[in-house]
Amino acid sequence: MKAILVFLLSSETKEEFREYLEELEELVRAVGGKVLGYIYQRRHAPDPRYYIGAGKAQELKEIISGTGADCVVFDSFLSPSQVANLEELLKVKVFDRADLVLEIFSRRVRSKTAKLQVELARLTHELPRLYGRGKELSRLGGKVGTRGPGEQEVEIRRRAIKRKIEQIKQELEEVKRQRREQRKRRERPLGDTKVVKVALVGYTNVGKSSLMQALTGRETYIQDMPFATLDTKTSAKFLFPDIKILITDTVGFIRKLPPELIESFKATLEEVQEADILLHVIDISDPKWLEKVKVVQGILRELSAEDKPTIYVFNKADKVVSKEEDIKLLTEPAFLEGRSVVVSSKLGWGLGELLKAIREKVEELAGASL
């Protein structure tokens, strides 16, 4: 996969564009691709035919010819007709942002539930792109006023995809039912013990899994890459004698997360909706952390979870200070309303303060001291 990246900008600054470029490059590398170059165009609205203007599309065709690229990747979501028009013009494979993210997810998932969710998202994304492809396949044959062999083939494929989508939805409904039963068993109080559900949320690659491991001692897969963890995990731990905390690590969010993924992952993201407290994990060493916080907050709104009690956890403090006592010198938490804690899950800094913040939040929710 040798790719040219394509961006459509309106009012973005150079710094914002650089951030978008670096993120898309990471996603391409995550599927084993190589970036040969990029182009961008500033315009207020996408071109209905090529997304970028016709002149820019011709320029892109010349770049592909000169570099030997075998695909282009758009940092946006394209319509089925735009993909078809671009592929006809450019004579290479065209991917949009959804294609790339779905490919990463399909390669990384491990659990049966996550595989079902990714397959549902992929099929939902593929279905509308079949429209119009039948005529394309039938150009070499077929008579006027009749349905060509390509259109017949696409119609068969379309019906098969719809059947598969319904089948997966039924399986995921059963998963939801089983998860509800599992939650009931996990949440059953023991004597005077209070059970509190905590969900880790945040942008991808901010260290949620390493924080989960630091808090619970549970071994988790940790890698410095986008979407290293896609399978939801829940661990129960008595962090206090009278409070049993169920901590759930969820899939990382990202700018322009494909809507098909949000919809299909709702069985998993129910853990976010059911949580008593959210730990919104932030990479304090990332100069663009505030913009990424806004991305996560936007996705939480889509899940109707934006009003959940939240503790902001600024992670990776070891990347910006050399000693734990210097945590108090960091000013980033002042930019957010609400309770914030600075930690290094890698070195264990600030975890006591985080546990204290969780307990205070539990007491606040209960309306009285436990």
ZASEVO-511650 format. One record per residue (C-alpha): x, y, z; residue number from 1; residue in three letters. Coordinates in Angstrom, 2 decimals. Layout:
BEGIN
> X/Y/Z/NUM/ALA
...
//
This chain:
BEGIN
> 0.00/0.00/0.00/1/MET
> 1.77/3.14/-1.28/2/LYS
> -0.51/6.05/-0.51/3/ALA
> -1.06/9.71/-1.31/4/ILE
> -3.00/11.47/1.46/5/LEU
> -5.72/13.99/0.58/6/VAL
> -7.11/16.73/2.81/7/PHE
> -9.90/19.26/2.35/8/LEU
> -9.43/22.27/4.62/9/LEU
> -11.54/25.31/5.38/10/SER
> -10.39/27.45/8.31/11/SER
> -7.82/25.10/9.87/12/GLU
> -4.46/26.56/10.90/13/THR
> -1.11/25.18/9.73/14/LYS
> -0.64/23.62/13.16/15/GLU
> -4.01/21.88/13.01/16/GLU
> -3.28/20.61/9.51/17/PHE
> 0.07/19.23/10.67/18/ARG
> -1.71/17.37/13.47/19/GLU
> -4.26/15.90/11.03/20/TYR
> -1.45/14.86/8.68/21/LEU
> 0.53/13.11/11.40/22/GLU
> -2.56/11.26/12.63/23/GLU
> -3.52/10.03/9.17/24/LEU
> 0.08/8.93/8.54/25/GLU
> -0.08/6.88/11.76/26/GLU
> -3.30/5.22/10.62/27/LEU
> -1.78/4.32/7.24/28/VAL
> 1.30/2.85/8.94/29/ARG
> -1.00/0.89/11.25/30/ALA
> -2.24/-1.11/8.24/31/VAL
> 1.27/-1.63/6.91/32/GLY
> 1.11/1.18/4.35/33/GLY
> 3.68/3.75/3.28/34/LYS
> 2.92/7.43/2.70/35/VAL
> 4.54/8.81/-0.46/36/LEU
> 3.12/12.31/-0.15/37/GLY
> 0.04/14.43/0.41/38/TYR
> -2.02/17.20/-1.17/39/ILE
> -4.60/19.55/0.30/40/TYR
> -7.17/21.99/-0.96/41/GLN
> -8.88/24.86/0.80/42/ARG
> -12.57/25.24/-0.04/43/ARG
> -15.73/25.85/1.98/44/HIS
> -17.69/22.83/0.75/45/ALA
> -16.77/19.47/-0.82/46/PRO
> -17.21/19.00/-4.56/47/ASP
> -20.20/16.65/-5.05/48/PRO
> -18.40/14.68/-7.78/49/ARG
> -14.78/14.30/-6.59/50/TYR
> -14.92/15.75/-3.03/51/TYR
> -11.94/17.91/-4.06/52/ILE
> -12.37/20.13/-7.11/53/GLY
> -12.05/18.71/-10.63/54/ALA
> -8.78/20.58/-11.22/55/GLY
> -7.31/19.28/-7.96/56/LYS
> -8.44/15.76/-8.87/57/ALA
> -6.50/16.03/-12.16/58/GLN
> -3.45/17.25/-10.20/59/GLU
> -3.84/14.23/-7.92/60/LEU
> -3.89/11.95/-10.96/61/LYS
> -0.57/13.42/-12.15/62/GLU
> 0.97/12.97/-8.67/63/ILE
> -0.10/9.31/-8.65/64/ILE
> 1.50/8.80/-12.05/65/SER
> 4.74/10.48/-10.97/66/GLY
> 5.11/8.71/-7.61/67/THR
> 3.87/5.23/-8.48/68/GLY
> 1.27/5.33/-5.71/69/ALA
> -1.29/2.52/-5.79/70/ASP
> -3.96/4.18/-3.64/71/CYS
> -5.16/7.48/-2.22/72/VAL
> -6.48/8.03/1.29/73/VAL
> -8.90/10.85/2.10/74/PHE
> -9.00/12.28/5.62/75/ASP
> -12.79/12.49/5.36/76/SER
> -15.84/10.35/4.66/77/PHE
> -16.68/10.01/0.97/78/LEU
> -20.03/9.23/-0.61/79/SER
> -20.35/6.06/-2.73/80/PRO
> -20.58/8.14/-5.92/81/SER
> -17.47/10.14/-5.00/82/GLN
> -15.49/6.91/-4.48/83/VAL
> -16.71/5.51/-7.81/84/ALA
> -15.93/8.76/-9.68/85/ASN
> -12.47/9.07/-8.15/86/LEU
> -11.53/5.47/-8.88/87/GLU
> -12.68/5.84/-12.49/88/GLU
> -10.56/8.98/-12.90/89/LEU
> -7.47/7.99/-10.91/90/LEU
> -7.32/4.27/-11.82/91/LYS
> -6.18/3.38/-8.28/92/VAL
> -7.96/2.26/-5.12/93/LYS
> -9.60/5.07/-3.14/94/VAL
> -9.95/4.82/0.64/95/PHE
> -11.68/7.26/2.94/96/ASP
> -11.09/7.64/6.67/97/ARG
> -13.78/5.09/7.52/98/ALA
> -12.15/2.45/5.29/99/ASP
> -8.83/2.92/7.06/100/LEU
> -10.18/2.82/10.61/101/VAL
> -12.37/-0.20/9.83/102/LEU
> -9.35/-2.03/8.42/103/GLU
> -7.34/-1.34/11.59/104/ILE
> -10.21/-2.53/13.75/105/PHE
> -10.68/-5.71/11.72/106/SER
> -6.99/-6.57/12.15/107/ARG
> -6.81/-5.83/15.88/108/ARG
> -9.98/-7.26/17.41/109/VAL
> -9.71/-10.52/19.30/110/ARG
> -12.96/-11.23/21.12/111/SER
> -15.99/-12.70/19.34/112/LYS
> -18.14/-9.72/20.31/113/THR
> -15.71/-7.15/18.94/114/ALA
> -15.34/-9.15/15.72/115/LYS
> -19.12/-9.08/15.29/116/LEU
> -19.21/-5.34/15.91/117/GLN
> -16.47/-4.60/13.40/118/VAL
> -18.08/-6.87/10.80/119/GLU
> -21.41/-5.07/11.29/120/LEU
> -19.70/-1.70/10.82/121/ALA
> -17.86/-2.92/7.71/122/ARG
> -21.01/-4.30/6.07/123/LEU
> -23.02/-1.18/6.95/124/THR
> -20.29/0.90/5.35/125/HIS
> -20.09/-1.32/2.27/126/GLU
> -23.81/-1.61/1.51/127/LEU
> -24.49/1.88/0.05/128/PRO
> -21.31/1.63/-2.05/129/ARG
> -22.79/-1.23/-4.03/130/LEU
> -25.33/1.10/-5.63/131/TYR
> -24.17/2.06/-9.09/132/GLY
> -21.51/-0.65/-9.21/133/ARG
> -23.85/-3.00/-11.10/134/GLY
> -24.10/-0.68/-14.09/135/LYS
> -20.33/-0.34/-14.04/136/GLU
> -19.93/-4.13/-14.18/137/LEU
> -22.51/-4.45/-16.95/138/SER
> -20.98/-2.01/-19.44/139/ARG
> -19.49/-4.82/-21.50/140/LEU
> -22.82/-6.59/-21.87/141/GLY
> -26.52/-6.33/-21.25/142/GLY
> -29.22/-4.89/-23.46/143/LYS
> -31.08/-1.60/-23.31/144/VAL
> -33.94/-1.76/-20.86/145/GLY
> -32.70/-4.92/-19.18/146/THR
> -30.73/-5.58/-16.06/147/ARG
> -27.14/-6.47/-16.92/148/GLY
> -25.20/-9.36/-15.36/149/PRO
> -23.21/-6.96/-13.19/150/GLY
> -26.37/-5.46/-11.72/151/GLU
> -27.74/-8.94/-11.04/152/GLN
> -24.51/-9.84/-9.27/153/GLU
> -24.65/-6.69/-7.15/154/VAL
> -28.31/-7.29/-6.26/155/GLU
> -27.41/-10.78/-5.03/156/ILE
> -24.55/-9.33/-3.01/157/ARG
> -26.80/-6.60/-1.59/158/ARG
> -29.39/-9.10/-0.37/159/ARG
> -26.67/-11.27/1.17/160/ALA
> -25.22/-8.27/3.04/161/ILE
> -28.64/-7.28/4.36/162/LYS
> -29.25/-10.81/5.64/163/ARG
> -25.83/-10.87/7.29/164/LYS
> -26.44/-7.47/8.92/165/ILE
> -29.72/-8.68/10.43/166/GLU
> -28.05/-11.87/11.65/167/GLN
> -25.22/-9.94/13.34/168/ILE
> -27.68/-7.49/14.92/169/LYS
> -29.57/-10.42/16.46/170/GLN
> -26.33/-11.90/17.79/171/GLU
> -25.33/-8.54/19.29/172/LEU
> -28.74/-8.18/20.96/173/GLU
> -28.03/-11.51/22.64/174/GLU
> -24.60/-10.20/23.66/175/VAL
> -26.28/-7.15/25.21/176/LYS
> -28.62/-9.41/27.16/177/ARG
> -25.72/-11.53/28.42/178/GLN
> -23.73/-8.42/29.38/179/ARG
> -26.68/-7.10/31.38/180/ARG
> -26.86/-10.39/33.27/181/GLU
> -23.10/-10.33/33.87/182/GLN
> -23.31/-6.76/35.18/183/ARG
> -26.09/-7.72/37.56/184/LYS
> -23.95/-10.52/38.99/185/ARG
> -20.85/-8.32/39.25/186/ARG
> -22.77/-5.45/40.81/187/GLU
> -24.42/-7.54/43.52/188/ARG
> -23.41/-5.88/46.83/189/PRO
> -21.72/-7.90/49.56/190/LEU
> -23.05/-6.84/52.97/191/GLY
> -22.29/-3.16/53.45/192/ASP
> -19.97/-3.02/50.44/193/THR
> -20.88/-0.46/47.80/194/LYS
> -20.30/-1.39/44.16/195/VAL
> -19.19/1.47/41.90/196/VAL
> -18.84/1.23/38.13/197/LYS
> -15.96/3.20/36.63/198/VAL
> -15.25/3.43/32.87/199/ALA
> -12.00/4.61/31.32/200/LEU
> -12.57/6.79/28.26/201/VAL
> -10.24/8.92/26.17/202/GLY
> -8.59/9.53/22.83/203/TYR
> -6.72/6.60/21.38/204/THR
> -3.16/6.04/22.64/205/ASN
> -3.41/8.13/25.82/206/VAL
> -2.53/5.24/28.14/207/GLY
> -5.94/3.93/29.27/208/LYS
> -4.78/0.30/29.25/209/SER
> -1.64/1.07/31.23/210/SER
> -3.76/2.96/33.77/211/LEU
> -6.12/-0.02/33.98/212/MET
> -3.15/-2.28/34.70/213/GLN
> -1.72/0.12/37.29/214/ALA
> -5.04/0.35/39.15/215/LEU
> -6.06/-3.32/39.06/216/THR
> -2.87/-5.30/38.49/217/GLY
> -4.53/-7.03/35.53/218/ARG
> -2.20/-7.76/32.63/219/GLU
> -3.29/-5.88/29.51/220/THR
> -1.92/-5.44/26.01/221/TYR
> -0.04/-2.14/25.90/222/ILE
> 1.49/-0.66/22.74/223/GLN
> 2.31/2.87/21.60/224/ASP
> -0.01/2.81/18.57/225/MET
> -3.54/3.84/17.60/226/PRO
> -6.28/1.45/18.76/227/PHE
> -3.90/-0.96/20.51/228/ALA
> -6.84/-2.12/22.64/229/THR
> -10.23/-2.78/21.04/230/LEU
> -11.72/-5.42/23.33/231/ASP
> -13.51/-4.12/26.41/232/THR
> -12.19/-5.51/29.69/233/LYS
> -13.66/-5.19/33.18/234/THR
> -11.80/-5.90/36.41/235/SER
> -13.25/-5.91/39.91/236/ALA
> -11.04/-4.71/42.75/237/LYS
> -11.53/-3.71/46.37/238/PHE
> -9.62/-0.46/46.25/239/LEU
> -11.17/0.37/49.62/240/PHE
> -12.51/-2.01/52.31/241/PRO
> -16.09/-0.82/51.81/242/ASP
> -16.06/-0.01/48.09/243/ILE
> -15.82/-2.57/45.30/244/LYS
> -14.88/-0.83/42.06/245/ILE
> -15.59/-2.33/38.66/246/LEU
> -13.15/-0.70/36.23/247/ILE
> -13.80/-1.05/32.51/248/THR
> -11.32/-0.17/29.77/249/ASP
> -13.07/0.89/26.56/250/THR
> -12.04/1.40/22.94/251/VAL
> -10.15/4.63/22.32/252/GLY
> -11.84/7.45/20.47/253/PHE
> -10.45/9.41/17.54/254/ILE
> -11.27/12.47/15.47/255/ARG
> -13.84/11.62/12.79/256/LYS
> -14.61/8.18/14.20/257/LEU
> -16.77/6.47/11.55/258/PRO
> -20.45/6.63/12.60/259/PRO
> -20.86/2.96/11.64/260/GLU
> -18.34/2.06/14.33/261/LEU
> -20.06/4.12/17.01/262/ILE
> -23.36/2.47/16.17/263/GLU
> -22.03/-1.08/15.99/264/SER
> -19.92/-0.73/19.16/265/PHE
> -22.88/0.35/21.28/266/LYS
> -23.01/-3.13/22.83/267/ALA
> -19.51/-2.44/24.16/268/THR
> -20.03/1.25/24.86/269/LEU
> -23.02/0.40/27.05/270/GLU
> -20.33/0.11/29.73/271/GLU
> -19.80/3.86/29.35/272/VAL
> -23.52/4.59/29.51/273/GLN
> -23.95/2.38/32.59/274/GLU
> -20.93/3.76/34.47/275/ALA
> -21.29/5.72/37.70/276/ASP
> -18.04/7.59/37.09/277/ILE
> -15.95/8.25/33.99/278/LEU
> -12.17/8.54/34.15/279/LEU
> -11.39/10.69/31.12/280/HIS
> -7.74/9.89/30.43/281/VAL
> -5.61/12.59/28.75/282/ILE
> -2.00/12.51/27.51/283/ASP
> -0.48/15.50/29.32/284/ILE
> 2.58/15.40/27.04/285/SER
> 0.43/15.98/23.94/286/ASP
> 0.39/19.69/23.00/287/PRO
> -3.02/19.15/21.34/288/LYS
> -4.62/17.48/24.37/289/TRP
> -7.41/20.07/24.72/290/LEU
> -8.64/19.55/21.15/291/GLU
> -8.69/15.79/21.74/292/LYS
> -10.66/16.27/24.96/293/VAL
> -13.29/18.06/22.88/294/LYS
> -13.39/15.15/20.41/295/VAL
> -14.02/12.69/23.24/296/VAL
> -16.68/14.94/24.77/297/GLN
> -18.43/15.08/21.38/298/GLY
> -18.55/11.28/21.13/299/ILE
> -19.81/11.04/24.71/300/LEU
> -22.65/13.37/23.69/301/ARG
> -23.53/10.96/20.88/302/GLU
> -23.70/8.21/23.52/303/LEU
> -25.83/10.40/25.85/304/SER
> -23.06/10.11/28.44/305/ALA
> -21.74/13.68/28.45/306/GLU
> -23.27/14.47/31.86/307/ASP
> -21.71/11.53/33.67/308/LYS
> -19.65/12.43/36.77/309/PRO
> -16.12/12.71/35.39/310/THR
> -12.59/12.81/36.75/311/ILE
> -9.98/14.06/34.27/312/TYR
> -6.83/11.95/34.55/313/VAL
> -3.75/13.59/33.02/314/PHE
> -1.50/10.62/32.27/315/ASN
> 2.15/10.28/31.11/316/LYS
> 3.43/12.90/33.58/317/ALA
> 6.85/11.18/33.44/318/ASP
> 7.23/12.59/29.92/319/LYS
> 7.09/16.20/31.13/320/VAL
> 8.63/16.15/34.64/321/VAL
> 11.46/14.10/36.10/322/SER
> 10.18/13.67/39.68/323/LYS
> 6.79/12.78/41.16/324/GLU
> 6.82/15.80/43.46/325/GLU
> 6.99/18.07/40.40/326/ASP
> 3.50/16.98/39.36/327/ILE
> 2.08/19.85/41.39/328/LYS
> 3.89/22.32/39.11/329/LEU
> 1.93/21.20/36.03/330/LEU
> -0.77/23.71/35.08/331/THR
> -2.76/21.78/32.46/332/GLU
> -5.57/20.67/34.84/333/PRO
> -6.43/24.33/35.45/334/ALA
> -7.82/24.52/31.90/335/PHE
> -10.64/22.08/32.68/336/LEU
> -13.59/22.46/35.00/337/GLU
> -14.11/19.62/37.42/338/GLY
> -11.83/17.28/39.36/339/ARG
> -8.47/16.60/37.74/340/SER
> -5.54/14.40/38.76/341/VAL
> -2.07/14.12/37.26/342/VAL
> -0.53/10.64/37.14/343/VAL
> 2.06/8.46/35.48/344/SER
> 0.56/5.00/35.12/345/SER
> 3.96/3.78/33.90/346/LYS
> 5.79/4.79/37.10/347/LEU
> 2.84/4.74/39.51/348/GLY
> 2.93/8.46/40.25/349/TRP
> -0.25/10.09/41.54/350/GLY
> -2.28/6.87/41.79/351/LEU
> -3.02/7.48/45.49/352/GLY
> -4.41/10.89/44.63/353/GLU
> -6.53/9.33/41.88/354/LEU
> -8.00/6.75/44.27/355/LEU
> -8.75/9.56/46.72/356/LYS
> -10.53/11.48/43.95/357/ALA
> -12.61/8.39/43.08/358/ILE
> -13.65/7.96/46.70/359/ARG
> -14.58/11.64/47.00/360/GLU
> -16.66/11.35/43.86/361/LYS
> -18.43/8.27/45.25/362/VAL
> -19.17/10.11/48.50/363/GLU
> -20.44/13.09/46.52/364/GLU
> -22.78/10.85/44.53/365/LEU
> -24.03/9.12/47.66/366/ALA
> -24.72/12.47/49.27/367/GLY
> -23.09/11.34/52.52/368/ALA
> -19.83/9.94/53.81/369/SER
> -19.56/6.18/53.38/370/LEU
//
